[in-house]
Amino acid sequence: MIWSFWLLEFSIYIPMAFFTFIGNYFNQLGFSDLQNGLLGSTAAIIILVSNPFWMHVSDRRVKNSILALLSFTTALSLWLIYIFKDFWLIFIFATSIGFLWTSIIPVAESMASYNANKFGFSFGKARMMGSLGYALVMFAFGYVTNNFTFFMMGSLSFAFIGIISFLVPKTQGYNTGQRTKFSFSLPVQFYRMLIFEILIVSSNAFGLYFMPIFMKSRGYPVSFAGISIAIQALAEIPFFFLADRIVKKLGVKRMLVIGAITFGIRWILTFLIMNPFIVVALQSFEFFNWVAIYYAVFYYVNSKINSSKRSDAHALFWMTTSGLSMVFGDIFGGWISNTFGVANGYLFFGIFSIVIGLSYAIFEKSPDLKPER
């Protein structure tokens, strides 16, 4: 039974790799960095609507069927982006498809975390498989030169999730059969944490989405971008082996602060260093970057928030992680890249991350975020 959740986590991050690397396809179509950033942000904008909607729907039904619906529909509709080459048509299709695919990971991970608590297995170790799947596919995307093959891989990855959704145990929503409304009645420190996350994770959104363009701007092979992002994902795996111990030892606040500061160091060094092999190796900083911030907030939601409000907290968490942070990272980052050069975008987000991390360290005082005794 546990193996099915490992396989689920492995599969759901493969499509994210597709949408991380799709900026390279838009660049080949001749779109500017700003247009590219706008297209990259469509999912981030629509998730502000799609996530509460689909999380609310799945919370009142069997989650497996909702996950299958989202996956199979996306697998088919994805081809609209490939068929049409006009910027505004692609923008419309990307936004519409984003209403579906952006909720796949939140729904699937709400299933995995619920069953981890129910059956007593480590969610962190199951989530490790997501990093592995993401890394393997990013390695492959770095070497795919045929656009049809690229889209075929993306389409099949969504279909695979739909198949896996029938293999995991039937998972009911937290409020199955009840009439519930979305609630914002959550701890104030949770909202401060989300603001922090929006700002810091935006640097990750920019760093990943513009990595292929950054590599090309310095004359490096685009395959180096795929290798860089794959190394980032592989670097997460050791963290997930020890994730529960780390968060209990350090506490949520320290994990967030350390993650932000190491993010800043990583992007500043990416800007400063001209050796492509060292730039690729620097992405291993991810062992305590996004993954630490993601897991700290996820841990807080599952351990400190009442189960009746947990689905709402999960929705808000993913709205910030994959929504507002990507809007800021992709659109504002796209403007910086277009105006000052893509390399300077990495410098800006590096300094920005350190400033936000230090500010949070000074001003956040909530006792809920301290290490467990």
Buried (B, 14 or more C-beta within 10 A) or exposed (E): EBEBBBBBBBBBBBBBBBBBBBBBBBBEBEBBBBBBBBBBBBBBBBBBBBBBBBBBBBBBBBBBBBBBBBBBBBBEBBBBBBEEEEBEEBBBBBBBBBBBBBBBBBBBBBBBBBBBEEEEBBBBBBBBBBBBBBBBBBBBBBEBEEEEEBBBBBBEBBBBBBEBBEEBEEBBBBBEEEEBEEEEEBBEBBEBBBEBBBBBBBBBBBBBBBBBBBBBBEEBEBBBBBBBBBBBBBBBBBBBEEBBEBBBEBBBBBBBBBBBBBBBBBBBBBBEEEEBEEBBBBBBBBBBBBBBBBBBBBBBBBEBBEEEBBBBBBBBBBBBBBBBBBBBBBBBBBBBBBEEBBBEBBBBBBBBBBBBBBBBBEEBEBEBBEEEE
